[in-house]
Amino acid sequence: MGNTEQVYLPEQLKKKVEEDMKKKNLGISKVIQGILKKHYGVK
């Protein structure tokens, strides 16, 4: 079950980020940077 959740959460997060980007017109580089930090644990 843990594996399924790990795959599901990023997918959900990705859709939310894409919607937020369209609504707020955020910079793509900043959004990607934030996702990379979460995925790779960069501080």
Phi and psi in degrees as GROMACS dihedral restraints (atoms count N, CA, C in turn):
[ dihedral_restraints ]
;  ai    aj    ak    al  type     phi  dphi    fc
    3     4     5     6     1   -59.2    20    10
    4     5     6     7     1   -41.5    20    10
    6     7     8     9     1   -62.7    20    10
    7     8     9    10     1   -41.7    20    10
    9    10    11    12     1   -61.9    20    10
   10    11    12    13     1   -41.3    20    10
   12    13    14    15     1   -65.7    20    10
   13    14    15    16     1   -41.5    20    10
   15    16    17    18     1   -61.9    20    10
   16    17    18    19     1   -35.5    20    10
   18    19    20    21     1   -75.6    20    10
   19    20    21    22     1   -34.8    20    10
   21    22    23    24     1   -73.6    20    10
   22    23    24    25     1   -42.1    20    10
   24    25    26    27     1   -60.8    20    10
   25    26    27    28     1   -51.2    20    10
   27    28    29    30     1   -58.3    20    10
   28    29    30    31     1   -37.5    20    10
   30    31    32    33     1   -62.7    20    10
   31    32    33    34     1   -44.1    20    10
   33    34    35    36     1   -64.5    20    10
   34    35    36    37     1   -44.4    20    10
   36    37    38    39     1   -61.4    20    10
   37    38    39    40     1   -41.3    20    10
   39    40    41    42     1   -60.3    20    10
   40    41    42    43     1   -44.7    20    10
   42    43    44    45     1   -64.6    20    10
   43    44    45    46     1   -41.0    20    10
   45    46    47    48     1   -64.1    20    10
   46    47    48    49     1   -42.6    20    10
   48    49    50    51     1   -63.0    20    10
   49    50    51    52     1   -42.0    20    10
   51    52    53    54     1   -63.1    20    10
   52    53    54    55     1   -40.1    20    10
   54    55    56    57     1   -67.8    20    10
   55    56    57    58     1   -42.3    20    10
   57    58    59    60     1   -62.2    20    10
   58    59    60    61     1   -38.9    20    10
   60    61    62    63     1   -61.0    20    10
   61    62    63    64     1   -43.7    20    10
   63    64    65    66     1   -67.4    20    10
   64    65    66    67     1   -37.7    20    10
   66    67    68    69     1   -74.4    20    10
   67    68    69    70     1   -46.5    20    10
   69    70    71    72     1   -98.0    20    10
   70    71    72    73     1    -6.4    20    10
   72    73    74    75     1    57.9    20    10
   73    74    75    76     1    44.9    20    10
   75    76    77    78     1   -72.7    20    10
   76    77    78    79     1   158.0    20    10
   78    79    80    81     1   -69.2    20    10
   79    80    81    82     1   132.2    20    10
   81    82    83    84     1   -63.0    20    10
   82    83    84    85     1   -41.3    20    10
   84    85    86    87     1   -59.8    20    10
   85    86    87    88     1   -40.9    20    10
   87    88    89    90     1   -66.5    20    10
   88    89    90    91     1   -40.4    20    10
   90    91    92    93     1   -64.8    20    10
   91    92    93    94     1   -46.9    20    10
   93    94    95    96     1   -62.6    20    10
   94    95    96    97     1   -40.5    20    10
   96    97    98    99     1   -59.8    20    10
   97    98    99   100     1   -42.6    20    10
   99   100   101   102     1   -64.0    20    10
  100   101   102   103     1   -40.7    20    10
  102   103   104   105     1   -66.0    20    10
  103   104   105   106     1   -43.6    20    10
  105   106   107   108     1   -61.0    20    10
  106   107   108   109     1   -39.7    20    10
  108   109   110   111     1   -61.1    20    10
  109   110   111   112     1   -40.4    20    10
  111   112   113   114     1   -70.0    20    10
  112   113   114   115     1   -41.6    20    10
  114   115   116   117     1   -72.6    20    10
  115   116   117   118     1   -43.7    20    10
  117   118   119   120     1  -100.0    20    10
  118   119   120   121     1    -4.4    20    10
  120   121   122   123     1    68.7    20    10
  121   122   123   124     1    30.0    20    10
  123   124   125   126     1   -74.1    20    10
  124   125   126   127     1   134.8    20    10
